[in-house]
Amino acid sequence: MRKITPMILVMLMLVSALSSFDFAELEDNEVIEDTGARSGADADLVAITTPKETVCPLGAECRNVLKVGDETTFSAYIKNSGDADITEMAYTVNVWLSDANGNPSMLAKDAAGNDLSWTNNDVMCASVSVCDFQSLSAGAVLGGGKHTMSVAGNPITWTPAKGLYVVELVVNANPDDDVGNDVEQIFVTVEDWYDIDVSLVWNSGNEMESGSGTKDWTLTVNATGSDTFDPREVRVRLQTTGEVSAAQTTDGTTIDSSGTNVFTAGTSTTVDVYENISQEPSVVTTDTRSVLSTWTLSGSLTVDVDNLDSASYGMKASLVDYVQYDQWTSCVYTDADNNSFDNFCEETFTRDAYPATDSSTVEGFASVFNDIRISQMTVVQGYNADGSGQGTAFYTNAESGDLNVGTSYLHVEVEHRGSEAESTYNWSVNFQITDPDDVVVDVIDSTTCEAVEPSYPMYAPLGVGQGMSMTGYACTMVTLSMDGEYTFSAELLNDSKMSDAKPSNNDMSMSFNVRNNAPLIIALDLLNEGDLYMGQEDLISMAVQVFDVDDPSSSNLDIEWMYNGVALPGCERANMLTVCSVLVQADYVTNFPISVNVYDANGGETSKELMLQVWNDGSYFTSTTSGLGLNYELLYWGTTPFSVTATDGDAQTNLELPGFTGRYDSVGVIDYSPSTTYSANDVLQQSMSIQYAKSLGATSLWYVNGASWTMLSDAPTDVDATTGQFAYTFPANSPILSNGQLVLMGGSLAQAEVPSASITGFNAAAAKGGAIQINWGVDGTMLSGDSIDVTVCETADCTTAFEISLGAGNTSFSYSGQSTTHGVEYTVTVAVCNEVGCSSPVGTGTVVADSAVDGEAAATDLTIAAVENTWTVSWTAAGAQDDVASWKVCYQRTSFDAANMPETCLDAAETTVDVDISTWSAGTYTYHFTAVPVDALGNSMAAASMNSIDYQRDSDTTNTDDGTTIIGDDVDGGVPTWTWGVIGGVVVVAFIVGAFILSRGGEGDEGKDWDY
């Protein structure tokens, strides 16, 4: 019986598990796409470029290891590999904790305990004001190349702590026919860094000493690092250089030019030197060691005056080695039972994280000191295959990183370091390049960089005077053709009749790892400045920038420019046709989509579209029977021809004109009507002129629409001896002039100095999201030339005010919350103005911008109580409540963070709200809830899900369609009722199997073979 009971329990557990399976899902067939080309849009996250993946070759030191505390951003190549445009995009950057095999476990957190996860939902959308990108065409790369991930316009930045991580980038695009290439992960190692800084200076503060006699110096050695770093037995070598007759420390220790002057830096301290943890308790051995924090040593040297004319002298300090105490591999102890113990012991090292700080020198000269040196070595990349072009990437001997394959230049900077600038030195440089296969290439006697001018000047002797310079340059072209480590060396040769006092600075070498990168094709631009329109004199000119990783000059690429599937005239497929210029034609008016196709020599191709806008020319001239001429100049958005009708109208007499005194008579009237009206959005620019006989005596031109009179011009000009003209240019953002009369008035006009109209009913108030809503009225009639000027600026510290001029008829303006700061007071002014000034009164007031809920208000202790078909959500209001007008409760079926709150929300006046679930559909789900405060303007906070509740309702087929709702059992639910029958059946089977087992086993347990 003791054997049967466990078997029955196992069977019951198995049936319970099977009862939760959805067998319909198990029967679904998965369709596997395996086509040669992707149809539709396809967001393809090609590669993560920053940070670089940590690579640990077998038996070699890991490359691309991040250091603790060094900030890094995230960038990637995101390409549309499909054949249709992507119109919406978001992406997420996650940093996961990882094991040594690169397997992610959980999201890492920053120092404040926040998840290292960033999401930008506004990467791409139709709104220019919200998203940086509006679309990504087929074959294009986001941002034209390597894209730096950002949120709200700021690059995503990570300050890493020590550990193993997996950096994950996830792209979410719409449309996207293949989500299988939307995620990339790389393994990154972050290590602590330790540095021993050796600094040797002259006590005088001079970088270089001069003259003879005794010179005092001080050596300082510091231990720094991202973690506790207490190195022991730090040994530093001091040596004299040049003509030194004597040198010693302040305590009298002699220092010479040999390598035997080794000093131990630090303070004598009793420390653990060995711990044997194989014993219980562990056995610790202690001893005295010099432990370094900060250590100084001072002394002096005396110049050898016997060689005064050429005496150079100095001191050199360099790190020899140091000891660290930890569980090193060398400490591992294995006992007789093959048990391994990681004991603690000391181990000696010769390098730290920053070798550049491991040595230091001071120099001086007694009189004439001859010296030339290589001050810097650089590998410059970005050239074409033939070595032409300009360098775009620079890697110096003080940096680390990877180089790309291709044509590069090895470049050195040579300096005049002698004591006399007038001393002239001729020089040359020998270069040596060693590839990963140890093949050596020597370049002898280099003196210039003629191949890459004007980036670097021609060769010149070092010195001061005609044709000389204190700094010289030399370089040689190198071809990096394989992956692996290259070593670059340079030797400076003295070609003058002088003795170089310091030949040790005439050599320099460095090593870089070289790797191959995938190619990209990018960029398409319109070269014209300003808008395009029918009838313009300039051709439409476009330029494409192409790049082939195999040859940055792109000399083997063909380019073709097309419109509606047909090559543009003069822009048919040709080699490196990077610029296309065409004459504007009628077919191009309004939207003018240009596609450029780029073909490489191997049959590959890509394309990108440039959407141009070409305005139509609707200029039209007509005249009335009496001889009044009307010329309407118009650039508009449309294809329908534009015309105007002008006929002689009835005379106007004894009129009062707004803004002027006296009464006036018309000398000519045109009844005006356009063939088509266009809104301001469809008009690029427009102007109008009226020609008339001078004998009419016209002094001003007016536009009359009903009872509204607007003066267009009071400055007539001469067309010829007998003809005058009034010209008027419409303000920007103006629609077509609607039906009305154009009236030529006679008589001398007397214009007021400021507008007669003024502001009334002014009001300015804070609006949701930090916006400022401004409303006003206008008392009086605005004339031509009058405008409503709105000014907004910070009250306390106004440096540059926001200003906008609005036309007549505007009575409100909303100042965007994107331009304000929460809690800052702004001064708002509205006035009616013209060229003379502004009328009085003006509307003015102050508004405090409000874009958030004040007082750090928040909901805590959120609970959910279920009573029949009602869930009561309650919470505790935390923080100051002065600015809280109401609450908002939001929920969805999955958990969420503050940046991705659900849209399903309920408003609550107090700290509780009821959720009616009586009409919810059948199913079993878990709903997650949160609550956030809302102020009187509708601003709300954001919060992650705080609590959850299980929902379960069985399907009920007994409804007779009588309009009633059939509610299932308890909301929290349990095992579906149909599973009990299955469980019962299995129990019967289990008992039968048990009986069979008993019959096979016989009586008793000892010595029996049990069959299952």
C-alpha positions, 0 to 999 in steps of 0.5 A, a space after each residue: 500500500 505504501 507504494 500505491 499511494 505515491 503513484 496515485 498522487 503522481 497521477 492526480 498531479 499529472 491530470 491536474 496539470 493537463 486540465 489547465 492546457 488549452 488543447 486547441 492551442 496545441 493543435 495550432 499549426 505554425 506557419 514558417 516563412 522561408 522566402 528569399 525576399 521580405 515582402 512589406 516593411 521589415 524593421 531589421 536591428 542589424 547590429 549593436 555598435 555601442 557598447 562593443 561586445 566583450 570578446 575573450 579569445 582563448 588564452 588571450 586578454 578580453 577586449 572591449 571590457 568596460 570600466 566601472 564608472 565610465 559612462 556609455 551610450 547605446 547605438 545601433 544600425 536599424 534598417 528597413 529590410 523590406 520593400 515598404 515604408 515603416 511609419 511607426 517605431 519605438 524601441 527599448 534598451 534593457 541591461 540584464 544581469 548575466 552569467 559567465 556564459 552570456 545568459 541573462 537572468 534579471 534586469 540590472 538596476 542603477 545605484 538608485 535601485 531603478 531598472 536599467 530599462 529605457 523605452 522610447 515610444 516616440 521614435 517615429 510617428 506622423 507628428 513632427 512635433 512629437 517624433 524625430 522621424 516620420 517614416 523609414 523607407 525601404 532599404 533605408 537606415 534609421 538616422 542615415 547610419 549608426 543611431 544613438 538611442 535616446 529618450 525625450 531627445 536625450 541619449 540613453 546613458 548608463 554608468 556601469 557597475 562591476 559585473 557581467 551583463 547582456 545589453 538588449 535592444 528591442 525594436 517595435 515597428 509598424 508595419 513589420 512583417 518579420 519580428 524575428 530580426 527586431 532584437 539583438 543582444 551582446 555580452 558585456 563585461 564591466 571590471 573594476 579599474 586600479 591605477 598607480 599614478 607616478 608623478 615627478 615634478 620640479 619643486 620650482 613649478 617649471 615644466 622644464 628647468 634651465 641653468 646649472 646648479 642644484 635642482 629640487 624635485 618631488 616624487 608623488 605616488 598615488 593608488 586610486 581605483 573604482 574599488 578599494 585598492 591598497 597595493 603593497 610593496 609598490 616599487 618605483 625606480 628613480 634614475 638620473 638622465 643626462 649630465 648630472 654630477 650628483 643626485 640624492 633624496 632628502 635623507 641622503 640616499 644616492 641616485 644615479 643613472 643605473 636601474 638599481 635605484 628602487 624605492 618602496 612606496 607606502 606606509 609600513 603596516 601589519 597585514 594578512 599575507 596568507 590564509 589557509 581556508 582548508 583548515 577549520 578555523 582558517 589559519 592566517 599568517 601576518 607580516 609587515 608590508 608597505 601599503 600605498 595610499 599616497 606617498 612622496 619622496 623629495 630630493 635634489 640633483 646637481 648639474 654637471 657643469 663640466 659640459 655646460 654648453 651641451 648639458 641636459 639633465 633630468 630625472 625619470 621615475 617608473 613603476 617596477 611592480 606591486 603586490 596585491 592580496 586576494 584569492 589568486 589562482 596561484 593560491 589554490 590548494 588541493 588536498 589528498 581527497 582532491 578537494 580544492 580550496 581558494 586560499 588567500 595569498 599575495 601576487 606580484 603585478 607589473 601593470 595596472 589599468 592605465 599604463 600611461 601614468 606608470 612613469 614620469 620624467 622631469 627635464 632641464 638644460 644648462 645652456 643649449 639643449 638639442 632635442 627633437 621628439 615624436 610627440 604623438 602617433 596617430 592612425 587616421 582612417 576614412 580614406 578611399 581605397 587609393 588613399 585620397 579623401 579626408 580622414 574621419 577617425 583618429 586613434 592615438 597612442 593614448 587611446 584604445 579601441 578597434 580599427 577598421 580594415 581598409 586604407 589608412 594613414 600612420 601619422 606622427 607629430 614631430 616637435 622641436 624640444 630644444 632650448 633654443 627655438 632658433 636652432 634648426 633641425 632637419 629630420 625624417 621618420 622611418 615607419 614599420 608596420 607589422 600585421 597579424 601574420 608577423 609580416 613587416 613593412 618598412 617605410 624609410 625616410 618619410 618627411 611629408 604627407 603630400 597624399 592627404 593635403 591639406 589636412 597636414 602641411 608639407 615637410 619643413 625643418 624644425 625651428 623659427 624662421 622662413 620655411 620652418 616650423 616648431 611642429 612637423 608632420 610625417 605619414 605613410 599610407 598603410 593597407 589594413 587587410 586582415 583581422 587581428 592585431 597590428 603593431 605600428 612603429 615610428 623612428 625619428 631620425 636626426 638629419 642635422 649636424 647636432 647631437 640629440 640630447 634625448 634620443 629616447 623620445 625618438 621612438 614610439 609604437 602602438 598596437 591596435 586590433 583590426 576588424 571588418 565592418 558591414 557596409 552601409 548606403 546612406 543619405 539623400 538631400 535637396 540642394 535648393 534653398 527655399 521653396 520650389 515652384 513652377 517657373 523658377 529660374 534655378 533647376 531642381 538639384 538633388 544630391 545623394 551620398 553613397 558609401 561602400 565599405 569596400 571602397 569609401 570613394 564609391 567609385 564603382 557605384 551606378 546611380 539612377 534618379 527616377 520619377 513615377 518609374 521613369 528616369 528623370 531627363 539627364 539623370 539616367 543610370 550612370 557611374 557616380 551620378 551623385 547630383 541630379 538637376 532637372 527643369 521644373 515641369 507642370 507634371 511635377 507640381 504639388 507632391 513630387 516624389 523622387 527615388 534614387 536607385 544605387 547599384 554596386 558592381 556586384 548586382 546589389 542595389 538599394 533605393 531611397 525616396 525624397 518627397 519634394 513639394 513644387 508650388 504652382 504658378 498662378 500669376 494672372 493679369 486682366 483689365 477693366 473696360 475703363 482701363 484699370 489693370 489688375 495683376 495677381 502674382 500667386 504661388 499656390 498648392 494645386 493643379 487647377 489653373 487660377 484666374 481672376 475677374 475684374 470689372 468696373 464697379 460703382 463709384 464711392 463718394 463722401 466716405 469716411 475711411 477708418 483711421 483717417 480724418 475727413 471724407 473721400 471720393 473714389 476715382 476708380 472701383 474694381 469688382 474683383 472675384 478669384 476663380 478659386 479660393 485657397 486657404 493660407 496653408 495652400 498659398 506660398 506667397 502672393 502679391 497684387 498690383 493695380 495700374 491706373 492712369 495718373 490723371 485719376 489722381 489716386 492716392 491710396 488703394 483699399 480692399 472692401 469686403 462688405 462693411 470692412 475697409 482695409 487699406 492696401 497701399 498709400 504709396 503709388 509708384 510710376 509705371 511710365 509717364 502716364 501710368 501709376 501703380 499700387 503694389 501690395 504683398 500679402 502677409 505670410 499665412 494669408 489665404 487668397 483674397 476673397 470676393 470684394 472691391 478694390 477701390 482707388 481713393 483720391 485726396 490726401 490721407 492723414 493717418 493716425 500715429 498708432 492703431 485706433 484699435 486696442 485690447 479688451 477683455 484680456 485673460 491669461 491662465 495656466 492650462 494642462 501640460 504647462 500650456 498658457 491659454 491667452 484670450 482677448 478681444 479687440 475694441 475698434 477696427 484694425 487697419 492694414 499694417 496693424 497686428 496683434 503682438 503676443 509676448 511671453 517671457 519668464 518674469 524673474 529672468 527674461 533673456 529672450 522673449 517669445 514673440 508672435 504677430 497675429 492678424 486681425 480676427 485672432 482672439 486667442 493663442 495657446 502657448 505650448 507647454 513644451 516651452 515652459 517649466 513647471 512652477 515658473 511664472 511667466 509674464 504675458 502681454 497682448 497689444 495692437 501694434 503697427 510700425 509706429 507703435 502699440 495702442 493703449 490699453 494693452 492686455 498684460 498679466 502673469 501666469 505660473 506654468 502648471 504641468 505636474 501635480 505638486 507636493 510629491 502626491 502619490 497613492 500607496 497601499 493600494 488594495 482590491 476587494 471583490 464583492 460579487 460583481 464589484 471590485 472596490 479599489 482603495 488606496 492611501 493618499 501620500 504626500 501633500 494633497 493641496 494640488 490634488 483635485 481627483 484620482 485616476 485608477 488604471 488597469 490592464 491584464 498584464 503588469 506595467 511600468 510607469 512609462 507604459 501605463 494602460 489607457 483603460 482608466 476610471 476617475 475617482 473623487 476620493 481614494 476609492 472607486 468601484 469597478 463593475 465587472 458584471 458584463 465582462 466576458 468569460 475567461 481567466 485573467 489577472 488584472 493589474 491596477 495602479 492609482 495616480 493623483 490628478 490636479 485641477 488642470 488634468 495633469 497626472 502623475 505616472 506609476 507602475 502597477 501596484 496590486 493585482 486580482 484574479 478574474 475567472 468567469 466560465 462560459 454559460 451556454 444556458 442563456 435563452 437569449 432573453 436579455 439576461 446576463 448569466 454570471 459564472 461562479 466565484 470571481 477568484 475561481 478554481 479548477 474548472 468543473 469539467 476537470 473533476 470528471 477527468 480526475 475521477 476517471 484517472 483515480 479509478 485507473 490509478 486504483 486498477 494499476 495499483 492492484 496490478 502492482 500488488 499482484 505482481 509484487 506479492 506480499 511484503 517489500 523485501 527482495 521484490 521487483 516492482 513493475 510499473 
